[in-house]
Amino acid sequence: MSLASAPTALPIRAKKGSLRWAISDVLTIARRDILALVRIPSSLVFALLQPVMFVLLFRYVFGGAIPIPGVQYVNYLIPGILVQTTIFGAVGTAIGLAEDLQRGLIERFRALPMARMAVLGGRTVSDLARNVIVLMIITVVGIGVGFRPHGSIVAYVQACLLALLFAYCLSWGFAFVGLAAPNSETAQAMTFPLIFPITFASSIFVPITKMPSWLQGFATYQPVSETTKAVRGLMSGTPHGDATWISLAWALGAILVLAPLAISKYRKAA
């Protein structure tokens, strides 16, 4: 290549469309993370164990002590478990990024000619794919223990997509946590106080009316309860008010706030 042609070769990638290249970079990183999941299936097994244990525990141990007027408890429980499962699955974003940072991979990725958001985007997309797999398996487990959704198939798919979208938006916050943590163990410990209040102080396991009065206000209007209400309403074919739109608003607000924070933290990561 002559010296005269060198200057025109440098910006060739930008000329071909930065958006297309950014998407390609995101998919490349996502493929790398998904291949790691396939080659180390134990991580997927452990991701499944916790929600399956919650299903069995609340279905056969606690379920008889939690009466829900007009609804079988298993039909009340499983939609909530699906929401909880996707949120817990999004925590994998924090753990995976903390591991990459600890091993020095983040520094290597930053040195490569790729889109700045590729590492974070790829990680969140791969965790979203894992959530899809887990969601399908937990649905089968739920049906096996007596869950019978009364809504349409389209409504069931809509409910799953809503849960996945909400968890995906939260995963950008977990990405920030993973980049701020010195190692994966610390990242996991840092996420627990964040997800514990919004998952257990919600309508996932019990009706909010059965909670102490001082807790009901928070539990009623917090985002996980709204998402659970929407998912449960879609799956059961019952009215759920504006819960779907409220959940979408929470998800949009979360990603608008959390994604820039995570990207900024990634740029400063060592």
C-alpha positions in Angstrom: 0.0 0.0 0.0 1.4 3.4 -1.0 1.7 6.3 1.4 -0.8 8.2 -0.7 -3.5 5.6 -0.1 -2.8 5.1 3.7 -4.7 8.1 5.0 -7.9 7.0 3.1 -7.7 3.5 4.6 -7.8 4.6 8.2 -11.4 5.8 8.4 -12.8 3.0 6.2 -14.5 1.4 9.2 -16.4 4.6 10.0 -17.4 5.0 6.4 -19.1 1.6 6.4 -21.4 2.6 9.1 -20.5 2.9 12.8 -23.9 1.5 13.9 -23.4 -1.7 11.9 -20.0 -2.2 13.3 -21.1 -1.5 16.8 -23.9 -4.1 16.5 -21.3 -6.6 15.0 -19.0 -5.9 18.0 -21.8 -6.4 20.5 -22.8 -9.7 18.9 -19.2 -10.9 18.8 -18.8 -10.3 22.6 -22.2 -11.9 23.2 -21.2 -14.9 21.2 -18.0 -15.2 23.3 -19.9 -15.1 26.5 -22.6 -17.6 25.3 -19.8 -20.0 24.2 -18.4 -19.8 27.7 -21.8 -20.7 29.0 -22.0 -23.7 26.7 -18.5 -24.9 27.5 -19.0 -24.5 31.2 -22.6 -25.8 31.6 -22.3 -25.9 35.4 -22.9 -22.2 35.5 -26.3 -22.7 33.8 -27.1 -25.5 36.1 -26.4 -23.3 39.2 -28.5 -20.5 37.6 -31.4 -23.0 37.4 -31.0 -24.5 40.9 -32.1 -21.5 42.8 -35.4 -20.8 41.0 -36.3 -24.5 41.0 -35.7 -24.6 44.7 -37.9 -21.6 45.2 -40.7 -23.2 43.2 -40.5 -26.4 45.1 -40.2 -24.7 48.5 -43.1 -22.3 48.1 -45.2 -24.8 46.2 -45.0 -27.7 48.6 -43.8 -26.2 51.9 -45.1 -22.7 52.3 -47.9 -22.8 49.7 -50.5 -24.3 52.0 -50.0 -21.6 54.6 -50.5 -18.7 52.0 -54.2 -18.8 50.9 -55.0 -16.6 47.9 -58.8 -16.0 47.6 -60.1 -17.2 44.3 -56.7 -18.3 42.9 -54.6 -21.4 43.4 -51.4 -20.5 45.0 -49.3 -22.2 42.3 -50.9 -20.0 39.7 -50.1 -16.9 41.8 -46.5 -18.1 42.5 -45.1 -19.1 39.2 -45.5 -15.7 37.4 -43.7 -14.1 40.4 -40.9 -16.7 40.3 -40.4 -16.0 36.6 -39.9 -12.3 37.3 -37.6 -13.1 40.2 -35.6 -15.5 38.1 -34.9 -13.0 35.3 -33.8 -10.4 37.9 -31.5 -12.8 39.6 -30.2 -13.8 36.1 -29.3 -10.2 35.4 -27.0 -10.3 38.4 -24.8 -12.5 36.2 -23.8 -9.3 34.4 -22.1 -7.9 37.5 -20.3 -11.2 38.2 -19.2 -11.7 34.6 -17.8 -8.2 34.2 -16.0 -8.4 37.6 -14.3 -11.6 36.5 -13.3 -10.1 33.2 -11.9 -7.0 35.0 -10.1 -9.1 37.5 -8.4 -11.2 34.8 -7.4 -8.2 32.8 -9.7 -8.9 29.9 -11.4 -5.5 30.2 -8.1 -3.7 29.6 -7.4 -5.9 26.6 -10.9 -5.2 25.1 -10.5 -1.5 25.6 -7.2 -1.7 23.6 -9.0 -3.3 20.6 -10.6 -1.3 17.8 -14.2 -2.0 18.8 -17.2 0.1 19.8 -17.0 1.4 23.4 -20.3 -0.1 24.3 -19.5 -3.6 22.8 -18.3 -5.2 26.0 -21.2 -4.0 28.1 -23.7 -4.6 25.3 -22.4 -8.0 24.6 -22.4 -9.1 28.2 -26.0 -7.9 28.8 -27.2 -9.5 25.6 -25.6 -12.9 26.5 -27.2 -12.7 30.0 -30.5 -11.9 28.3 -30.1 -15.1 26.2 -29.3 -17.1 29.3 -32.4 -15.6 30.9 -34.5 -16.8 27.9 -33.3 -20.4 28.4 -33.9 -20.3 32.2 -37.3 -18.8 31.7 -38.3 -21.6 29.3 -37.1 -24.3 31.7 -38.8 -22.7 34.8 -42.0 -22.5 32.8 -41.8 -26.3 32.2 -41.1 -26.9 35.9 -44.0 -24.7 36.8 -46.4 -26.7 34.6 -45.0 -29.8 36.1 -46.0 -28.7 39.6 -49.5 -27.7 38.6 -49.2 -24.2 37.1 -52.0 -23.6 34.6 -52.0 -20.1 32.9 -55.4 -19.1 31.7 -54.4 -16.3 29.4 -53.7 -16.7 25.7 -50.4 -17.9 24.3 -49.8 -14.4 22.9 -50.4 -12.9 26.3 -48.0 -15.4 27.9 -45.3 -14.5 25.4 -45.9 -10.8 26.1 -45.6 -11.5 29.8 -42.2 -13.2 29.3 -41.0 -10.4 27.1 -42.0 -7.9 29.7 -40.1 -9.7 32.4 -37.0 -10.1 30.2 -37.1 -6.4 29.2 -37.3 -5.3 32.8 -34.5 -7.5 33.9 -32.3 -6.4 30.9 -32.7 -2.8 31.8 -31.7 -3.6 35.4 -28.7 -5.5 34.1 -27.1 -2.2 33.1 -27.1 -1.2 36.8 -25.5 -4.5 37.7 -22.9 -3.8 35.0 -21.9 -0.7 36.9 -21.7 -2.8 40.1 -19.5 -5.4 38.4 -17.1 -2.7 37.1 -16.9 -1.1 40.6 -16.2 -4.4 42.4 -12.6 -5.7 42.8 -13.6 -9.3 42.1 -16.6 -11.5 41.3 -17.2 -12.5 45.0 -17.5 -8.8 46.0 -19.7 -8.1 43.0 -22.1 -10.9 44.1 -22.1 -9.6 47.6 -22.8 -6.0 46.5 -25.8 -7.0 44.4 -27.6 -8.8 47.3 -28.6 -5.7 49.3 -29.8 -4.2 46.0 -32.1 -7.0 44.9 -33.2 -8.3 48.3 -35.6 -5.4 49.1 -37.2 -5.1 45.7 -37.8 -8.9 45.2 -38.8 -10.1 48.7 -40.7 -6.9 49.7 -42.9 -7.3 46.6 -45.9 -9.2 45.4 -43.8 -12.1 44.1 -44.6 -14.6 46.9 -47.5 -13.1 48.9 -50.2 -10.5 48.4 -49.2 -7.1 49.6 -52.2 -6.9 51.8 -50.7 -9.6 54.0 -47.6 -7.4 54.7 -47.3 -5.0 57.6 -49.0 -1.7 57.0 -45.7 0.3 57.1 -44.3 -1.9 54.3 -47.3 -1.9 52.0 -46.7 1.5 50.5 -43.3 0.6 49.3 -44.3 -2.9 48.2 -47.3 -1.6 46.2 -45.5 1.0 44.0 -42.0 -0.4 43.6 -41.1 -1.6 40.1 -40.8 -5.3 40.8 -44.4 -5.4 42.2 -45.7 -3.5 39.2 -43.9 -5.9 36.8 -45.1 -8.9 38.7 -48.7 -7.6 38.6 -48.5 -7.1 34.9 -46.9 -10.5 34.2 -49.4 -12.3 36.5 -52.3 -10.5 34.9 -51.2 -11.4 31.4 -50.6 -15.0 32.2 -53.8 -15.5 34.1 -55.9 -13.5 31.7 -57.2 -11.1 34.5 -57.3 -7.3 34.5 -54.1 -5.7 35.9 -54.8 -2.0 35.3 -51.9 0.1 34.0 -49.2 -2.2 35.5 -47.8 -3.1 32.0 -47.3 0.6 31.1 -45.9 1.4 34.6 -43.4 -1.5 34.3 -42.3 -0.3 30.8 -41.9 3.2 32.2 -39.7 1.9 35.1 -37.7 -0.2 32.6 -37.2 2.8 30.3 -36.2 5.1 33.2 -33.8 2.5 34.5 -31.9 2.0 31.2 -31.8 5.8 30.6 -30.1 6.3 34.0 -28.1 3.1 34.4 -26.7 2.6 30.9 -24.8 6.0 30.9 -23.4 5.2 34.4 -22.2 1.8 33.3 -20.6 3.1 30.1 -18.9 5.9 32.0 -17.6 3.4 34.6 -16.3 1.2 31.8 -14.3 4.0 30.3 -12.6 4.6 33.6 -12.0 0.9 34.4 -8.4 -0.2 34.6 
